[in-house]
């Protein structure tokens, strides 16, 4: 692989520059600078600024910026419904923003499978992701630059954004088979504990630290978890999705009846219907480790 050519193509697609790594040209010096940058952050040091490196880079460059609350910025009221094939379904959450609202985040046309003017797209499962960004606006910008998409975003304060009609299939979970059968959410969480100071400085407070999460048979290093308000927002979103799509309140479980922490082939091959984490459909993913879907679904059904 010509690493210089790869980095130049990546920069053109994603919008970064050699200067972000302290260099001027797409040459071997840039490759070495990227490797050095990756090593300091425990990212595989291949000298290529691919999606993982770019997302981490973007997050660090966004640290000084603060995104205010929706109502504070616009004075607008929140929406009360999610949208599936042009039909509005109620959501029981007080901070919900549609792409058509004043402060909405809209996915650009051409970055999803467009099913306009067709019968309702069959949706079998819902995929949970974390974004490794500091807020939902930053995540949305990253997705747009990468030419991919997701239906929903959950911000630090629990605000939920819907970026497109669920009738369309977002490019959020890797394979075409998974994308065409699913809906997804990116829950904002920078993941690395070093960002705790940013969250405290910007008024969000400390995030919980997850210290014993396992994925694909390995225990992860400690990382930041979700805020309680994000979990409550997620549950409200799941409930609305259940009503709109009839996705059952099911999730992959292990032999003890607990949320599975491994890749599940039946999910990846479209033989499962319910609520899953990204790692359930890909052996290369670890999000959302520590998210106990089974317990949260039990809470919903008991309410």
N, C-alpha and C positions, 0 to 999 in steps of 0.2 A: 504493500500500500504506500502511495506517495503521501506522506503526512502533510507536507506543505500544501498540496492540492486539496486534501481533505479539509484542512483548517480554513483555507480560503473559501471553499464552497460552504462550509459551516457558517462562517462569518457573514457571507452574503445572505444565507437563509435566515439565520437567527438574529443578526443585527449587532454582533460584537465586533470589536476592533483589536488589532495586536496591542495597542496602547493599554488595553485593559490588563494585559500581562506585563506591561512595562517595556514593550518592544515596538518597532516601527514597521517591520516587514513580515511577510509570510515566508520565513526561511527557517533554517535549522536552529537559530537562536531562539525563535519563538517556540519551537517544539521543546527545547530544553527548558525554557521559562514555564511552559505549561506543565511539564513534568515536575518541576520544582514546586509549583503552585499546588499540584495534585497531591504530592507526597506530604506536604504540610497539613493537608486536610484528610489524609488517609483514604484518598480516592486512588484506584488503580492508575499508576503513573505511566500512561501510554503516549503522552504528548499530544493527544487529540482532544480538541474542545468539542465533544459530542454533547448529546442532550443532558446527561447527568452532570457533567462539568459545567455546562452553561447554566443549568438551573441553580447550582450552588453559587456560581459566580454572580448571577443576577441577584440572588437573595442578598449576598454580601454588599453589593452595590446599592441595594435599596434600603439598607439599614437606617440612613439618616431621615428617610421619608416617612411621614405619618399620614394615614388615610383616616379622615374623620368619619363620624357616623352619618349614615344616610340622611336621616331627618334633620340633623344639625346643619348639614351642608345645603339642603335643598328646600326644606320646609314642606316637602311633599309627604303625603300619607303613604303607608305601605299597601301592597297588594294583599289579597286574601285568598288567592287561588293559584294552583299550578295549572299548566296547560298541556294537554295531550290531544293531538290531532284537532286543534282548534276548539276543544271543549274545556271549560273551566271546572276544576275540581277543588273544593275548599281545602285549605290547610290551616290547622289550628296552631298558628305561630304568629307572633306580633311583629316580626321583622322579616318580611318576605318581599323581594324585589324582582319584578319581571324585567326581561331585556327591553321591553317597550317603555318602562318607567323612566323618569328623568335621570335617575342615577343608576339605570340598568347597565349590565355588562352583556353585550351581545356578541355572539360568535359570528365571525365573518363568513359569508356564503362561500362555499367551495372547500370548507374544512370539516365537512360531515357528509354522510349519505342523505341526500335530500329525497324525502318521500311525500312531497307536496301533492295534494289532489289525489291521494290514493287511500284505500281503506286503512283503518287503524293498523299501524305496525305491531305485530305480535312482540311483546316484551316478556321475557321469561325470568330475568333476574336483574338485581340491582348491585352495582359494584362500588365499594367504598375505597377511596384513595386518600392519602395525605399529600400535600402539595410541596413540602420542603421550601415554602416561601413564607414571607412575613405577614402577608395579608392576601385577601382574595383578589384585589385589584392587581397586585404584583403577579399572582398566579395566572390570572386571565391574560396579562400581557405576555407572559412566558409562553402560554399555550398558543396565542396568536402568532408569535414569532416562530414557533416551531411548526405551525401549520396543522395543529391538532385541536381537540376540543373536548368539552365535557358538558353535561346538561346542567349541573348544579355546582355551586360553590358555597361553603359555609365559612364566614369570616370569624375573626377573633371574638367579636361581641355576640356571636350567634346569628347575625344577619345571614339569611339564605338568598342567594341570587340564582335565578333560572336564566340561562343564557340562550336557550332556543326551545322551540316546541319539542316535546318528547317524541313526537311523530318521527323526527329525524334521528338517525343513528350517529351518535358522536364517535369520534376517533379517540377513545380514551383508554382502552384496555388491551391494546396490542393487535390481536388477530381480528381479521374481518368477521370471522364466525362469532366471536364474542361480542364485538361492537354491534353487529346487526341484531343481536338478541337481547341487548341490555340497555340499562340507563346507568349513569354514573355520577358520583359527587366527589369533588376535591375539597377536603376539610383542611383549612389552613393550619399549618404547624411546621415551623422551621426545623424541627427534629433534633438539632444539635443543642445540648444544654448551654453552650456558650451564648446562645441568644436570649437567655433568661433576663439579662440586664436590659436588653432592648425592650422586652415585653413590660418589665417593671417601669422603665423610664417613660414609656408611652402610655402608661395608665391601665394596662390590661392585667397587671399582677403576675405573680409567678405561675408558671404551668406546673402541673404534677410531673414528677419524674418517674418513668417506667423503668424498673430495674431488673425485672425477671421475665421478660417477654421472649418466647421461643418462636422461631419460624423455620420450617424445613429441617427440623431436628437440631438446630443450633440456637444457643441463647445469645441475644443481641446485647451490645454494650448499652448502658443507660441512655435514654433519650427522652425528650419532652413529650408528654401526653396531651390530650385534648382538655380544654376548659369544660367545666360542668355545663355551661350554657351552650357549648357546641354539641355536647352529647344530647341535651334536651332538644335542640334544633334538629339534630339528626333523627331522633325518634319521631318528632312531628312530621318530618319529611317522609320517613318510611311509612307512617300511617296514611298520609295523603297518597303516596305511590300505591299502596295496597288497594285503596278505594278505586283509584283511577285505572290501574292495570290488572288488578286481581293477582298480583304476585303474592304467593302464600308466605305466611310468617314462618319460614323455614331457613335453616342455615346448615352447612356441613358440620357434622359433629364427629368426635372420636368415640372410642369404645366405652368411654365413661359418660357420654352424653354431653360433653363440653364442646365449645366452639373449636373446630379443627384448626390446627396451627400449621397445616401442610398444604401443598398443592393437591388439588382434587381433580382427577382426570374427568370424572363425570360432569363437573362444572365446565371445565375447559372445552369439552366435547359437546356441550349443549344438552346434556341429559339430566340437568338439575334445574329446578325453579325455586328461587328464594333470594335471600340477601347474603352477599359474599364480600370478602375482602379481596384486594387485588392479588395477594399471594395465592389465593385459592385457584386462580386461573393461570398463574405463571410461576415457574420455579425460579425466575430471575428477580422477582419482586418480593418486598418484605412489608409493604403497606396493606392493611393497617394493623401491624403487630400490636398485640395488647388490647385490641378492640373486641370485647366479649359480646359478639352479636347475639349469641343464644340467650344470655341473661337479659339483655336489653329487649329482645323480642318477647321474652316471658313477662317483663314488666309492662310492655304495651298490652299484651293480651289479658293481663290481670287487672288493668285499670278499669 
